[in-house]
Amino acid sequence: MYTTDNYSGYSIVVLWFFASYFSFLAIMMYIFSGRKSFERNEVFVPGHILAASTSSTSLCYFLMALDIGRVDEAYAIQVAPGIIQAPGTLLFRNVDPPIFWIRHVGWAVSTSIAIYLLAILAGSRRRPGRLTPLPSSGLVRGAGANPARGVPGLEVICAVGLNLAVQILGLCATLAPRGELSKWMYWVAGGAIMAGTLQRVIGQQGPFGRAALRNGRLSEFNTLARFMALTWSAYPIVWAVSDGSHTVDSDAREVLYGLCDFVAKTGFAVLLWAHLAGRRRQPSPPAAVA
């Protein structure tokens, strides 16, 4: 396991730490999303979706810690002596430094779910003491929901599709040989698409922002959307100094990616949960004076 010279046991400890942390976070989400107080506010299903996203992140870290989901390269052919009746056996080894394709799969899953959950927030309105989700996809419907007030389903699908394109380009950039121009071309193309996707998702004039404005959720939407844009923008920077230019070694890469996931996923969960659970209720209007 990990035969490369620049991938030490320190990186394994980092991977196990974040795998354990995200497992604990997912368990807490499952527990709290099942509480009756949360069900009354109709965040039971969104809470479980968020917990499932966190579970997928935890699974990715566990697999990486177990040396599963990495990219190998063929370096030799083993041929038995004597008369050969069949072709030789290819011998594989870790790419140096190790590259995990499973990491990009995890990002694709978690970021797509984040976009969908942001659509739930933008398409929800609050009645006195009750939150009514209005997601256009129909996966979560509140009492008295009016889908026309939510984010159009086609817009959500388009945003998720663009996000998946970003993740595919990111994987292509990571797999491209070191020093190749194509490596940075993939990175630039992915960054451009990500910027367009974020503008479409978090912009007040976009379909998500307009839905939030119609439902009186613009303040909460802006808080979560800006946090998403800030944290997502950190990943291309970390990639540029690690998998791109190899300015930092693999140990530092795992720490930086882990910190990005820690801040992005924990912060997103806390903010979304606070808004959907109705913890930021508007003050009641003052009583009329006779």
N, C-alpha and C positions, 0 to 999 in steps of 0.2 A: 504494500500500500504506500502510495506517494514515494516513488523512487527518485523524484527530482531533487536536486541539491538545494533549491531555493524554496522548498515547501516544507517547513519544519513542523514539529509537533505543536508549536504555538498556534498555527492556523487550525489544527484539528480541535484544539480547545475552544477557539473562537467559534467554530461551526457548531460544536456541541452546546456551547453556551446559548447562542441565539436559537438553536432548535428547541432547547428546554424553555427558554423565555417565551417564544411564540406558542408553544404547547400550553403553557400556563395561561397565557393571555386568551387563547381560544377557549379553554375550559371555563374561565371566568365569564367569557361572553355567552357561552351556552347556558351557564347557570343563571346569569342575570336576565337574559332574554326570555327565560321561562318563568320568571316571577309574575305573579298576577298583576302587580302594580304596573309592569311594563305591558302586559297584554291589554290592560284597560286603555292604554295609550296607543295600542295597535302598532307596536314596534316588534312584535314577536317574530314575524317572518323576516323583516329587514335585519333584526339582530342575529338571527341564525344564518342569514346569508353572509353577514360580516364575519361571524365566527367561522363559517366554512372557508372564507377567503384566508383568514389567519391560520387556519389548520393547514391549508395548502402551502403556505409559506413555511410553517413548521416542518411539514413533510419534506419540502425541498432541502431544508438545512440538515435534516436527519440523513437524507440520501447522500448529500455531499460529504457529511461527516463519515459516512460508511463507504465512501469512495465509489458511489453509484451515480450514474448520470454524467460521467466525464467523457471527454473526447480522447480517443486513443489514435495512435498512428502505427502503420505497419513499417517495421524497420528491417526485417529480414525474412527469408524463406528457409524453413527447415526441411531439408531433403534427406531421406534415409539412404544409407549407402547401398550399393548394389544396383540391380536392374530396377528401374522405377516404372511401376505400372500406373501410378496416379500422381497428380501434381503435388508439390510440396505443401507444407503447412505455413501459412503466414503467421509471423510473430508480431504481437502488438505490445506497445508500451505507452505510458502516459505522455501526452504532449507536454513539452517543457516551455513555460510553466503550465500547470494543469488548467484546463478549460472545462467548465461544467455547462453543458447545454441545458441541464435541468434547471439551472438558475433562471434562464431566459423564459422557460416554460412557466415557472412560478410567477415571474413578473407579468407575463401575458395574462395569466388567470387573475391575479390580484388587482391589476390595474383596470381590467375590463369590468370586474365586479365593482370597483370603486366608481367607475363612470355610471354604472347602472344605479348604484345607491345614491349618487348625486342627483340622478334623474328623479328618484323617489322623493328626495328632499325638495327639489325644485317644484315638483308636481303635487305637493301636499299643502293642505290648508288647515288652519286650526279653528275649530269651533270651541265654544266655552267649555273648558275642561276636557277636550277631546281632540285628538289629532287624526285627521282623515287622509291617509295616503291616496294619491291619485296617479300611480304609475301607469303609463300608457300601455305597457306590455301585457297587463292583465294578470301578472304573477302575484301581485298584491293589490287587493281592492278593499277600500274602506267602505263603511256604510254611507250611502248617499254619494258615492264617488261620481264625479263627472269627468270622464277621460279626456274630454275636449280641453280641459283646463291644465292637463299635464303636458309633459314633454312628448311630442309625437314619436311613436314607436320607430318610424323610419330614421329619425334623427339619432335616436339612441343606437340603433344598429349601425348607422354610418360612423358614429363616433367610436364605437367598439371596433369596427373594421379598420379604421385609420390607426387606432391604437395597436391592433395586432400587426399591421404593416410596420409600425415603428419597432416592435419587438423582433420581427423577422429580420429587418435590416440591422438591428443591433446584434443579433446572433451572427449574421453574415459578416459584420465588421469584426466580431471577435474571432471568428474562424479563419478570416483572411490571413495569409502569411505576414509575419512581421516585416515591415519595410515596404510592403506593397502599397501602391497608391490607392488601390481599390478599397483597402481597409478604411482609409479616411473618407473616401467617396461615399461608402455605405454610412459612415458616421454622420456626415453632413446631410445626406438625404434623410436619414432617420430623424436628425434634429429638426430639419425643416418641416417634416410631416408632424412631428410632435408639437412644434410651435403652432402650426395650423390647427391641430386637434385641440390643444388647450384653449386657443382663441375661440374656437367654436363651442367648447364646453363651458368655459368660465366667463366668457364675454357677456356683458349685460344685454347686448343687442343680439346675442345668439339665441337659439331655441331654448336652451336651459335657462338662461337669464330671463327671457321673456316669460317663461312659465313661472319662475320664482316671483317675478314682479306681479303677475296676475293673481297669485295666491297669497300675496303678502309675506313671502318668505325671502325677500331679497337680502335682508341683513344677514340671516343665517347662511344663505347660499353664498354670499360674497366672502364670508369668513372661511367657510370650508373650501371654496373654489380657490381662493388666494393661497391658502395653506397647501392645497394640492399642487398648484403651479410652482410654488417655491420648492417644495420637497422633490417633486419630479425633476426639476431642473438640475438638481444636484447629481443625478445619476450620470448624465453625459460627461460631466466634469470629472467624476471619479473614474469613469471608463477611459477618458483621455489620458489621465496620468498613470493608469494601471495597465489595462489590456491594450490601450492604444499605443502610447509612447514607452511603456514599461519604465517610467520614471521611478515608480515605487515597486517594491518586490511583492511577491504573492502574499506574504504575511500581512503587510499593510493593506493590500487590496481587500482581503477578507474582512479586516477591521472596518475599512471605509464603507464597503457594501453593507456590512452588518449594521453600522450606525445609520446609514441611509434608510434601511428597512425599519430599524427601530423607531426612528423619528417619524417617518412617513406613515407607517401603519398604526403605530400607537396613537399619534396625534389625530389621524383621520378617524380612528375608532372613537376616541374620547369626544371629539367635536360632533361627529354625527350622532352618537348616542345621546349626548346632552340635548341636541336639538330635537331628535325624534321622540325622546322621552318627555319632552315638554318641560325641561328644567328651566328653560329661559322663557317663562310665561310673561306676557305683557301685563303690566299692572292693571288691576281692575279700575274701571272708571269711577270717579268719586260719586258718592250718593247725592241725590238731589236734595237741596235744602228747601224746606217748605217756606 
